[in-house]
Amino acid sequence: MKNKLKISCLLLATLMLFTLAACGEEGTEGTEQKEPVEMQSPQTIHTNLWDLTYDEQDGWVYEENDFYDEDTYSSISLTIPKEGSEESVVVAGIYVSIEDPGDFRDYLTSYGFDEYEYAVNQAYDFTQVGGIDCLESEGNYWGSPCLRYFSRVEGAGATVFLEIVGEYEDERVDKLLSGLTIHLEDTGNEDGPWYWEGEPFSAEAHSVMVGTYTLDSQWLPITDCIMTKETFNHAAAVTGNQAFLLVNGALKRYDYDGKSLKFAEDVVLNEEFEDISADTTGTIWLSNFMAPLISWKDGAQTASYEGTDHVAMHPSGTWGISWFSDSACEKITLSGGTLKTEPMVFQEVGTVSHLMVDENHIYVCGSAADESGHKVFVYDTKGTLQMTLADSDGSGLGSVTFVAETANGYLALDGNMREVVLWTKDGAYIGKADDGDLFGTSYPWFCGGTKLTDGSILVLMTEERADESAEELIAYKLSGF
């Protein structure tokens, strides 16, 4: 993660001077090798992991804070400024890091390569850059044309990543790359297992006392395992014995028997969605920013409405709240196939991060307008504030991704703090349970949840496997409150 942040910071700092037209994302493979070119004004940069000789006459420059050289990480971001402008013709980033294979495997899927095809079937060609065989991918970076080379040098435990943003077909780019030599020592490193080789997640039942309540968790196996590269945006809804999971924007249906989730079908939709809820008729509602609000029931889409953002539907299925990030939301009412809107402003909220609706409440999770931190604001269905749920001393929480009324009060999943928090019916703080104690997890993200008919909660989270072979989407049944 440290190295990913450095890569982003280096390029973003340089690209503030840089605006170019975008091109479409398209993966490519090649076998070309960059040949040395005679240089008129050679300059050489030596680092622990690579050397670069470039022609100063070509106009390449870099700032001191665009260059890092450490024992296990060496990087630089060079640019050719556009004459008479604060913009740049091209930006070239070189990053070599001794690290685990996680970033490289993310690059594979991000830039259009299949992990299994790469590792097992060796299905891709390579381009040699700096003496290293690299995968090659054309695409874009924040709307600008981009060429990437990347590789995993397993014996050295190293990841190589080169990113050229802008006019990457300029002959000066090839000339620059021909002067790069990457030198890595083979230490006999062996990378950990790929996702198909790793050990799937599992957990025993756990119980934790919070105040006078004994919270119980039951791990729900999902067959087959759901691997994901997306940590945050997953959601669930349950109707009867069917569970619907939004996974990477796609809808999947599972058979749910209270003990496990068994895959039933992929539901084919025309859009990707982030929000899901089920009403009392068994209808599933799906929404996303810049996508329509749709309803789905009995294997088919039943309605579609334009002009909404993220939507949290009321259990009646007749109205909901359309929201994005500020407190100026809209109440939507569905009648006779039409959608009507009216403003609904939650004045106590500065920025909205999540919003949920149940039979009697609208829950707005977000930063307080008075800058007192992230809290849960509980409104009635007309938008009148009933109470505010906060930490033990009235201060802010981390990042609540789900909240529900229980038989004895309120429960929230705090994704950022990895805690389950309880309050009384009048909003008084009771206590919290840590994820490790309650679920047996190590560092999950609570994506959200859904309340079940027996009053328990299906909790959805992402967790990296112990052997680091994959990040899994996992589920629990939580009760005892």
ABEGO torsion letter per residue (X at the ends): XAAAAAAAAAAAAAAAABBBBBBBBBBBBBABBBBBBBBABBBBBBBAABBBBBBAAAGBBBBAAABBBBAABBBBBBBBBBBGBABBABBBBBBBBBBBAAAAAAAAAAAGBBAAAAAAAGABBBBBBGGBBBBBBBBBBGGBBBBBBBBBBAAAGBBBBBBBBEBAABAAAAAAAAABBBBBBBAGBBBBBBAAABBBBBBBBBBBBBEABBBBBBBBBBOBBBBBABAABBBBBBBEABBBBBBGGBBBBBBBAGABBBBABBBBBABBBABBBBBAAGBBBBBBBGBBBBBBBGGBBABBBBGBBBBBBBAAGABBBBBBABABBBBBBBBGGBBBBBBBBBAABABBABBBBBAABBBBBEBBAAGAEBBBBBBBAAGBBABBBBBAAGBBBBBBABBBBBAAEBBBBBAAAGBBBBBBAAGBBAEBBBAAAAAGBABBBBAEBBBBAAGBBBBBBBBBBAAGABBBBBBBBBBGX
